Amino acid sequence: MIWNPGNIWKTNIPVLDYFEFKLVLLENEKVKKWESGNNRIFNLEHIINLLEKENISGIKEIIVIKENDMTYTYDEKNSILNVKCKWNE
């Protein structure tokens, strides 16, 4: 991931329907700390269903959905899905 102003880390991922992940803090290319808790789950089918329910009218260009500790923002005009999550101590 690449750091951006506002302590926002970004990366591009291949198009996958489902994967599990966990955030890891590296220092000098070595693991310094794993975040606590269960693995996070990215389930594209579930996210699409949430977005469709939120935008039943089909008129929103930007849709924001919060679920558990994840925030999904979909920019329909540019076909960009942003996923935000906070570090679990």
Secondary structure, 3 states (H helix, E strand, C coil): CEEECCCEEECCCCCCCEEEECCEEEECCEEEEECCCCCEEEEHHHHHHHHHHHCCCCCCCEEEEEECCEEEEEECCCCEEEEEECCCC
